[in-house]
Amino acid sequence: MKSYKRMVPLLIVFVFLFLSACSSSSKSESAKMDQTSNNKAASEQSGSQEKASFLSGENVKEEMDKSNKKEMPEKKVIYTADLELRVKKFEETVQKIEGKVEKYGGYIAESNVTKEGKEQVSGSIRIRIPQKFFRNFLHDAQGQAAEVIQRNITGQDVTEEYVDLESRLKSKRVVEERLTSFMKNAKKTEDLLKISADLAAVQEEIETIEGKMKFLNNQTAFSTVNIMLYESKVVVPDIEKDNLNTWERTKKQFMKSTNALIAIVSGIIVFVLGNLPILIIILVIGLLLYFYIKKRRNHPS
């Protein structure tokens, strides 16, 4: 009985120690789990911040690109090309160039052809070609030539002029709207007439600006190509068939000589008969002189 009583305190101490050990182990494991979860959360938060920073950088770049695109207006350049080509077959080359013009959606603004005898044929063509096919058409046109005598390309940048016209148009539109609203609210006739005159002047300026903008749009949308074409021919003279007909030529020459003879005889007859009185006097005088001289010779003094 005594030994049992001694064992009870030992069992209580052992149970207390066992419970303490279990509690400390569970606390350490809980602490480790909390630390692991905190580290994971921190790493996730850091990754999300880096990702957000990267995305924000991309967005800023995109916004800058968009703003730059808005600030930089579209380039407007008027292109003009002058070509001088020597070709082998003029008509055939012109037909091929016209086919290329139709292929690229252009049109012929002017065409002239000049012939100097049979040996020289030249012509000029002024062509309007969509600007996106400008280079392609030049390459095709030069491919039709036997020799490129001259090639000149110019570009006129009218971007600044076009932007200025756009700005002026916007400001004139604003003035037009204000004048229109004033006109609706005007009550006096004098005010109405004054506003109407100002509105008409503004609208006329708007039409002028729009006309210039349309002209620039047309000039930049279509490029101008001026082509001079030259063809030199070696003319071989044809054999004249008339020179080969000997009998016909003989008859023709016989008739010419006969007519000439008849003309001479006729002329002599006309001369003699027409001048017969004078000829008779001359003949009588001549005979008297002849007999006088003969008599003197026979009877010298």
Buried (B, 14 or more C-beta within 10 A) or exposed (E): EEEEEEEEEEEEEEEEEEEEEEEEEEEEEEEEEEEEEEEEEEEEEEEEEEEEEEEEEEEEEEEEEEEEEEEEEEEBBBBBBBBBBBBEBBEEBBEBBBEBBEEBEBEBEEEEEEEEEEEEBBBBBEBBBBBEBBBBBBEBBEEBBEEEEEBEBEEEEBBEBBEEBEEBBEEBEEBBEBBEEBBEEBEEEEEBEBBEEBBEEBBEBBEEBEEBBEEBEEBBEBBBBBBBBBBEEEEEEEEEEEEEEEEEEEEEEEEEEEEEEEEEEEEEEEEEEEEEEEEEEEEEEEEEEEEEEEEEEEEEE
